[in-house]
């Protein structure tokens, strides 16, 4: 099972962090959400992971998957 990457806001440290699901330490941290998203997309693309983008309120705003997506999608 591949792990997911989550882009989340850390309000205590006023920064955006990319975390791998199941790990407490951030994979990377950034001053802007845009920079965090760029980095997370590169990592997710290389590892065929899913990328969850959270807002400052913690709710998932967007979800992207990279890698072997079935085509056509089931649905």
Biopython code that builds the backbone (N, CA, C, O; Angstrom):
import numpy as np
from Bio.PDB.StructureBuilder import StructureBuilder

atoms = [
    (1, "UNK", "N", (0.842, -1.185, 0.000)),
    (1, "UNK", "CA", (0.000, 0.000, 0.000)),
    (1, "UNK", "C", (0.886, 1.246, 0.000)),
    (1, "UNK", "O", (1.782, 1.387, 0.831)),
    (2, "UNK", "N", (0.621, 2.128, -0.931)),
    (2, "UNK", "CA", (1.409, 3.357, -0.986)),
    (2, "UNK", "C", (0.890, 4.363, 0.037)),
    (2, "UNK", "O", (-0.288, 4.357, 0.396)),
    (3, "UNK", "N", (1.772, 5.205, 0.487)),
    (3, "UNK", "CA", (1.393, 6.207, 1.481)),
    (3, "UNK", "C", (0.975, 7.492, 0.793)),
    (3, "UNK", "O", (1.371, 7.767, -0.340)),
    (4, "UNK", "N", (0.184, 8.259, 1.482)),
    (4, "UNK", "CA", (-0.317, 9.526, 0.962)),
    (4, "UNK", "C", (0.500, 10.684, 1.509)),
    (4, "UNK", "O", (1.088, 10.599, 2.587)),
    (5, "UNK", "N", (0.522, 11.764, 0.745)),
    (5, "UNK", "CA", (1.179, 12.996, 1.172)),
    (5, "UNK", "C", (0.095, 14.021, 1.472)),
    (5, "UNK", "O", (-0.819, 14.225, 0.672)),
    (6, "UNK", "N", (0.201, 14.657, 2.615)),
    (6, "UNK", "CA", (-0.767, 15.665, 3.032)),
    (6, "UNK", "C", (-0.061, 17.011, 3.164)),
    (6, "UNK", "O", (0.965, 17.119, 3.836)),
    (7, "UNK", "N", (-0.615, 18.029, 2.522)),
    (7, "UNK", "CA", (-0.137, 19.402, 2.688)),
    (7, "UNK", "C", (-1.054, 20.059, 3.711)),
    (7, "UNK", "O", (-2.251, 20.221, 3.472)),
    (8, "UNK", "N", (-0.485, 20.435, 4.851)),
    (8, "UNK", "CA", (-1.267, 20.970, 5.966)),
    (8, "UNK", "C", (-0.633, 22.253, 6.495)),
    (8, "UNK", "O", (0.559, 22.495, 6.305)),
    (9, "UNK", "N", (-1.444, 23.067, 7.160)),
    (9, "UNK", "CA", (-0.939, 24.294, 7.769)),
    (9, "UNK", "C", (-0.654, 24.037, 9.241)),
    (9, "UNK", "O", (-1.492, 23.486, 9.955)),
    (10, "UNK", "N", (0.522, 24.436, 9.689)),
    (10, "UNK", "CA", (0.898, 24.349, 11.097)),
    (10, "UNK", "C", (0.774, 25.758, 11.668)),
    (10, "UNK", "O", (1.658, 26.594, 11.479)),
    (11, "UNK", "N", (-0.330, 26.014, 12.368)),
    (11, "UNK", "CA", (-0.583, 27.371, 12.869)),
    (11, "UNK", "C", (0.362, 27.753, 14.006)),
    (11, "UNK", "O", (0.637, 28.937, 14.203)),
    (12, "UNK", "N", (0.861, 26.776, 14.754)),
    (12, "UNK", "CA", (1.796, 27.081, 15.845)),
    (12, "UNK", "C", (3.111, 27.642, 15.319)),
    (12, "UNK", "O", (3.724, 28.506, 15.947)),
    (13, "UNK", "N", (3.539, 27.142, 14.161)),
    (13, "UNK", "CA", (4.811, 27.580, 13.583)),
    (13, "UNK", "C", (4.620, 28.486, 12.370)),
    (13, "UNK", "O", (5.594, 28.891, 11.734)),
    (14, "UNK", "N", (3.375, 28.800, 12.053)),
    (14, "UNK", "CA", (3.037, 29.683, 10.922)),
    (14, "UNK", "C", (3.727, 29.254, 9.627)),
    (14, "UNK", "O", (4.399, 30.047, 8.967)),
    (15, "UNK", "N", (3.542, 27.984, 9.285)),
    (15, "UNK", "CA", (4.135, 27.478, 8.047)),
    (15, "UNK", "C", (3.276, 26.347, 7.476)),
    (15, "UNK", "O", (2.420, 25.783, 8.159)),
    (16, "UNK", "N", (3.529, 26.037, 6.213)),
    (16, "UNK", "CA", (2.868, 24.924, 5.531)),
    (16, "UNK", "C", (3.811, 23.738, 5.541)),
    (16, "UNK", "O", (5.013, 23.887, 5.320)),
    (17, "UNK", "N", (3.260, 22.552, 5.799)),
    (17, "UNK", "CA", (4.085, 21.352, 5.886)),
    (17, "UNK", "C", (3.546, 20.257, 4.974)),
    (17, "UNK", "O", (2.338, 20.135, 4.774)),
    (18, "UNK", "N", (4.454, 19.471, 4.430)),
    (18, "UNK", "CA", (4.095, 18.265, 3.694)),
    (18, "UNK", "C", (4.442, 17.091, 4.591)),
    (18, "UNK", "O", (5.577, 16.947, 5.045)),
    (19, "UNK", "N", (3.439, 16.254, 4.838)),
    (19, "UNK", "CA", (3.647, 15.109, 5.716)),
    (19, "UNK", "C", (3.253, 13.832, 4.989)),
    (19, "UNK", "O", (2.299, 13.809, 4.211)),
    (20, "UNK", "N", (4.002, 12.774, 5.256)),
    (20, "UNK", "CA", (3.649, 11.458, 4.747)),
    (20, "UNK", "C", (2.728, 10.820, 5.773)),
    (20, "UNK", "O", (2.994, 10.857, 6.974)),
    (21, "UNK", "N", (1.642, 10.236, 5.284)),
    (21, "UNK", "CA", (0.669, 9.621, 6.174)),
    (21, "UNK", "C", (1.359, 8.618, 7.090)),
    (21, "UNK", "O", (2.103, 7.753, 6.627)),
    (22, "UNK", "N", (1.111, 8.737, 8.385)),
    (22, "UNK", "CA", (1.690, 7.836, 9.365)),
    (22, "UNK", "C", (2.960, 8.354, 10.015)),
    (22, "UNK", "O", (3.417, 7.782, 11.004)),
    (23, "UNK", "N", (3.537, 9.415, 9.487)),
    (23, "UNK", "CA", (4.748, 10.009, 10.068)),
    (23, "UNK", "C", (4.387, 11.306, 10.775)),
    (23, "UNK", "O", (3.610, 12.108, 10.256)),
    (24, "UNK", "N", (4.950, 11.510, 11.956)),
    (24, "UNK", "CA", (4.643, 12.737, 12.690)),
    (24, "UNK", "C", (5.517, 13.905, 12.249)),
    (24, "UNK", "O", (5.100, 15.059, 12.337)),
    (25, "UNK", "N", (6.724, 13.614, 11.778)),
    (25, "UNK", "CA", (7.626, 14.688, 11.351)),
    (25, "UNK", "C", (7.317, 15.094, 9.914)),
    (25, "UNK", "O", (7.018, 14.240, 9.079)),
    (26, "UNK", "N", (7.386, 16.391, 9.621)),
    (26, "UNK", "CA", (7.127, 16.840, 8.248)),
    (26, "UNK", "C", (8.236, 16.417, 7.290)),
    (26, "UNK", "O", (9.413, 16.369, 7.650)),
    (27, "UNK", "N", (7.830, 16.114, 6.072)),
    (27, "UNK", "CA", (8.764, 15.793, 5.001)),
    (27, "UNK", "C", (9.459, 17.062, 4.526)),
    (27, "UNK", "O", (10.649, 17.054, 4.209)),
    (28, "UNK", "N", (8.694, 18.157, 4.482)),
    (28, "UNK", "CA", (9.241, 19.468, 4.130)),
    (28, "UNK", "C", (8.333, 20.532, 4.726)),
    (28, "UNK", "O", (7.177, 20.261, 5.051)),
    (29, "UNK", "N", (8.862, 21.746, 4.869)),
    (29, "UNK", "CA", (8.039, 22.856, 5.363)),
    (29, "UNK", "C", (8.374, 24.107, 4.575)),
    (29, "UNK", "O", (9.493, 24.291, 4.097)),
    (30, "UNK", "N", (7.341, 24.987, 4.451)),
    (30, "UNK", "CA", (7.441, 26.134, 3.551)),
    (30, "UNK", "C", (6.692, 27.325, 4.135)),
    (30, "UNK", "O", (5.776, 27.170, 4.943)),
    (31, "UNK", "N", (7.102, 28.511, 3.710)),
    (31, "UNK", "CA", (6.443, 29.735, 4.177)),
    (31, "UNK", "C", (5.144, 30.003, 3.433)),
    (31, "UNK", "O", (4.265, 30.688, 3.956)),
    (32, "UNK", "N", (5.008, 29.475, 2.221)),
    (32, "UNK", "CA", (3.772, 29.688, 1.465)),
    (32, "UNK", "C", (3.155, 28.349, 1.074)),
    (32, "UNK", "O", (3.849, 27.346, 0.910)),
    (33, "UNK", "N", (1.845, 28.362, 0.931)),
    (33, "UNK", "CA", (1.130, 27.159, 0.505)),
    (33, "UNK", "C", (1.542, 26.773, -0.912)),
    (33, "UNK", "O", (1.673, 25.591, -1.230)),
    (34, "UNK", "N", (1.743, 27.771, -1.751)),
    (34, "UNK", "CA", (2.132, 27.527, -3.141)),
    (34, "UNK", "C", (3.442, 26.740, -3.226)),
    (34, "UNK", "O", (3.544, 25.786, -3.997)),
    (35, "UNK", "N", (4.437, 27.134, -2.442)),
    (35, "UNK", "CA", (5.716, 26.418, -2.432)),
    (35, "UNK", "C", (5.556, 24.995, -1.901)),
    (35, "UNK", "O", (6.177, 24.062, -2.410)),
    (36, "UNK", "N", (4.725, 24.836, -0.881)),
    (36, "UNK", "CA", (4.482, 23.505, -0.324)),
    (36, "UNK", "C", (3.808, 22.605, -1.354)),
    (36, "UNK", "O", (4.142, 21.425, -1.467)),
    (37, "UNK", "N", (2.856, 23.164, -2.106)),
    (37, "UNK", "CA", (2.159, 22.379, -3.127)),
    (37, "UNK", "C", (3.097, 21.958, -4.244)),
    (37, "UNK", "O", (3.038, 20.819, -4.708)),
    (38, "UNK", "N", (3.959, 22.861, -4.680)),
    (38, "UNK", "CA", (4.927, 22.524, -5.734)),
    (38, "UNK", "C", (5.796, 21.346, -5.309)),
    (38, "UNK", "O", (6.000, 20.407, -6.078)),
    (39, "UNK", "N", (6.297, 21.401, -4.100)),
    (39, "UNK", "CA", (7.176, 20.334, -3.599)),
    (39, "UNK", "C", (6.410, 19.020, -3.450)),
    (39, "UNK", "O", (6.911, 17.963, -3.833)),
    (40, "UNK", "N", (5.207, 19.082, -2.898)),
    (40, "UNK", "CA", (4.410, 17.869, -2.685)),
    (40, "UNK", "C", (4.045, 17.204, -4.010)),
    (40, "UNK", "O", (4.053, 15.977, -4.110)),
    (41, "UNK", "N", (3.727, 18.003, -5.026)),
    (41, "UNK", "CA", (3.383, 17.440, -6.333)),
    (41, "UNK", "C", (4.573, 16.710, -6.943)),
    (41, "UNK", "O", (4.404, 15.656, -7.555)),
    (42, "UNK", "N", (5.762, 17.255, -6.786)),
    (42, "UNK", "CA", (6.967, 16.588, -7.307)),
    (42, "UNK", "C", (7.201, 15.260, -6.592)),
    (42, "UNK", "O", (7.507, 14.250, -7.227)),
    (43, "UNK", "N", (7.056, 15.266, -5.284)),
    (43, "UNK", "CA", (7.268, 14.042, -4.504)),
    (43, "UNK", "C", (6.202, 13.002, -4.849)),
    (43, "UNK", "O", (6.522, 11.833, -5.063)),
    (44, "UNK", "N", (4.947, 13.422, -4.902)),
    (44, "UNK", "CA", (3.858, 12.497, -5.207)),
    (44, "UNK", "C", (4.014, 11.908, -6.606)),
    (44, "UNK", "O", (3.736, 10.729, -6.821)),
    (45, "UNK", "N", (4.455, 12.721, -7.549)),
    (45, "UNK", "CA", (4.667, 12.240, -8.909)),
    (45, "UNK", "C", (5.753, 11.186, -8.992)),
    (45, "UNK", "O", (5.624, 10.218, -9.742)),
    (46, "UNK", "N", (6.815, 11.364, -8.233)),
    (46, "UNK", "CA", (7.929, 10.399, -8.243)),
    (46, "UNK", "C", (7.579, 9.101, -7.522)),
    (46, "UNK", "O", (8.104, 8.041, -7.862)),
    (47, "UNK", "N", (6.696, 9.179, -6.528)),
    (47, "UNK", "CA", (6.384, 8.006, -5.710)),
    (47, "UNK", "C", (5.018, 7.402, -6.011)),
    (47, "UNK", "O", (4.598, 6.455, -5.346)),
    (48, "UNK", "N", (4.317, 7.947, -7.014)),
    (48, "UNK", "CA", (2.967, 7.477, -7.374)),
    (48, "UNK", "C", (2.017, 7.510, -6.176)),
    (48, "UNK", "O", (1.246, 6.575, -5.959)),
    (49, "UNK", "N", (2.079, 8.580, -5.412)),
    (49, "UNK", "CA", (1.282, 8.712, -4.192)),
    (49, "UNK", "C", (0.038, 9.563, -4.436)),
    (49, "UNK", "O", (-0.089, 10.230, -5.463)),
    (50, "UNK", "N", (-0.867, 9.524, -3.476)),
    (50, "UNK", "CA", (-2.002, 10.438, -3.480)),
    (50, "UNK", "C", (-1.601, 11.673, -2.686)),
    (50, "UNK", "O", (-0.849, 11.587, -1.716)),
    (51, "UNK", "N", (-2.113, 12.818, -3.112)),
    (51, "UNK", "CA", (-1.779, 14.089, -2.467)),
    (51, "UNK", "C", (-3.072, 14.723, -1.975)),
    (51, "UNK", "O", (-3.974, 14.998, -2.766)),
    (52, "UNK", "N", (-3.161, 14.950, -0.683)),
    (52, "UNK", "CA", (-4.309, 15.593, -0.065)),
    (52, "UNK", "C", (-3.913, 17.011, 0.319)),
    (52, "UNK", "O", (-2.912, 17.219, 1.005)),
    (53, "UNK", "N", (-4.699, 17.984, -0.124)),
    (53, "UNK", "CA", (-4.430, 19.391, 0.159)),
    (53, "UNK", "C", (-5.464, 19.873, 1.171)),
    (53, "UNK", "O", (-6.668, 19.836, 0.917)),
    (54, "UNK", "N", (-4.975, 20.323, 2.314)),
    (54, "UNK", "CA", (-5.845, 20.791, 3.389)),
    (54, "UNK", "C", (-5.821, 22.318, 3.442)),
    (54, "UNK", "O", (-4.819, 22.945, 3.098)),
    (55, "UNK", "N", (-6.930, 22.903, 3.875)),
    (55, "UNK", "CA", (-6.984, 24.339, 4.114)),
    (55, "UNK", "C", (-6.474, 24.650, 5.512)),
    (55, "UNK", "O", (-6.128, 23.745, 6.272)),
    (56, "UNK", "N", (-6.430, 25.928, 5.845)),
    (56, "UNK", "CA", (-5.980, 26.330, 7.183)),
    (56, "UNK", "C", (-6.887, 25.772, 8.273)),
    (56, "UNK", "O", (-6.452, 25.601, 9.412)),
    (57, "UNK", "N", (-8.150, 25.484, 7.933)),
    (57, "UNK", "CA", (-9.090, 24.927, 8.899)),
    (57, "UNK", "C", (-8.924, 23.418, 9.068)),
    (57, "UNK", "O", (-9.603, 22.814, 9.898)),
    (58, "UNK", "N", (-8.030, 22.802, 8.292)),
    (58, "UNK", "CA", (-7.761, 21.373, 8.408)),
    (58, "UNK", "C", (-8.581, 20.492, 7.487)),
    (58, "UNK", "O", (-8.285, 19.306, 7.340)),
    (59, "UNK", "N", (-9.610, 21.056, 6.862)),
    (59, "UNK", "CA", (-10.463, 20.262, 5.971)),
    (59, "UNK", "C", (-9.781, 20.045, 4.625)),
    (59, "UNK", "O", (-9.061, 20.911, 4.129)),
    (60, "UNK", "N", (-10.023, 18.873, 4.046)),
    (60, "UNK", "CA", (-9.455, 18.563, 2.736)),
    (60, "UNK", "C", (-10.151, 19.412, 1.683)),
    (60, "UNK", "O", (-11.377, 19.404, 1.573)),
    (61, "UNK", "N", (-9.357, 20.145, 0.911)),
    (61, "UNK", "CA", (-9.879, 20.994, -0.155)),
    (61, "UNK", "C", (-9.800, 20.311, -1.512)),
    (61, "UNK", "O", (-10.637, 20.532, -2.387)),
    (62, "UNK", "N", (-8.775, 19.476, -1.670)),
    (62, "UNK", "CA", (-8.531, 18.856, -2.967)),
    (62, "UNK", "C", (-7.749, 17.568, -2.753)),
    (62, "UNK", "O", (-7.015, 17.413, -1.777)),
    (63, "UNK", "N", (-7.930, 16.646, -3.701)),
    (63, "UNK", "CA", (-7.221, 15.367, -3.641)),
    (63, "UNK", "C", (-6.768, 15.014, -5.050)),
    (63, "UNK", "O", (-7.567, 15.032, -5.986)),
    (64, "UNK", "N", (-5.496, 14.696, -5.201)),
    (64, "UNK", "CA", (-4.943, 14.326, -6.503)),
    (64, "UNK", "C", (-4.185, 13.022, -6.362)),
    (64, "UNK", "O", (-3.535, 12.775, -5.347)),
    (65, "UNK", "N", (-4.275, 12.185, -7.393)),
    (65, "UNK", "CA", (-3.496, 10.949, -7.377)),
    (65, "UNK", "C", (-2.531, 10.962, -8.546)),
    (65, "UNK", "O", (-2.816, 11.519, -9.606)),
    (66, "UNK", "N", (-1.398, 10.346, -8.333)),
    (66, "UNK", "CA", (-0.340, 10.298, -9.336)),
    (66, "UNK", "C", (0.049, 8.843, -9.537)),
    (66, "UNK", "O", (0.156, 8.083, -8.574)),
    (67, "UNK", "N", (0.258, 8.462, -10.774)),
    (67, "UNK", "CA", (0.720, 7.106, -11.022)),
    (67, "UNK", "C", (-0.243, 6.305, -11.852)),
    (67, "UNK", "O", (-0.733, 6.777, -12.878)),
    (68, "UNK", "N", (-0.516, 5.102, -11.419)),
    (68, "UNK", "CA", (-1.273, 4.137, -12.202)),
    (68, "UNK", "C", (-2.768, 4.248, -11.962)),
    (68, "UNK", "O", (-3.366, 3.373, -11.336)),
    (69, "UNK", "N", (-3.369, 5.307, -12.452)),
    (69, "UNK", "CA", (-4.811, 5.459, -12.360)),
    (69, "UNK", "C", (-5.458, 4.637, -13.466)),
    (69, "UNK", "O", (-4.987, 4.665, -14.603)),
    (70, "UNK", "N", (-6.532, 3.902, -13.157)),
    (70, "UNK", "CA", (-7.201, 3.125, -14.201)),
    (70, "UNK", "C", (-7.891, 4.041, -15.205)),
    (70, "UNK", "O", (-8.448, 5.076, -14.839)),
    (71, "UNK", "N", (-7.847, 3.648, -16.467)),
    (71, "UNK", "CA", (-8.554, 4.404, -17.494)),
    (71, "UNK", "C", (-9.313, 3.425, -18.350)),
    (71, "UNK", "O", (-8.705, 2.462, -18.817)),
    (72, "UNK", "N", (-10.562, 3.591, -18.586)),
    (72, "UNK", "CA", (-11.385, 4.682, -18.068)),
    (72, "UNK", "C", (-11.694, 4.489, -16.584)),
    (72, "UNK", "O", (-11.719, 3.362, -16.089)),
    (73, "UNK", "N", (-11.930, 5.595, -15.882)),
    (73, "UNK", "CA", (-12.238, 5.488, -14.457)),
    (73, "UNK", "C", (-13.580, 4.794, -14.242)),
    (73, "UNK", "O", (-14.502, 4.909, -15.050)),
    (74, "UNK", "N", (-13.656, 4.073, -13.131)),
    (74, "UNK", "CA", (-14.929, 3.419, -12.800)),
    (74, "UNK", "C", (-15.908, 4.469, -12.313)),
    (74, "UNK", "O", (-15.535, 5.451, -11.671)),
    (75, "UNK", "N", (-17.166, 4.237, -12.636)),
    (75, "UNK", "CA", (-17.978, 5.209, -12.134)),
    (75, "UNK", "C", (-19.310, 5.505, -12.143)),
    (75, "UNK", "O", (-19.723, 6.509, -11.562)),
]
sb = StructureBuilder()
sb.init_structure("model")
sb.init_model(0)
sb.init_chain("A")
sb.init_seg("    ")
for serial, (resi, resn, name, xyz) in enumerate(atoms, 1):
    if name == "N":
        sb.init_residue(resn, " ", resi, " ")
    sb.init_atom(name, np.array(xyz, "f"), 0.0, 1.0, " ", f" {name:<3s}", serial, name[0])
structure = sb.get_structure()
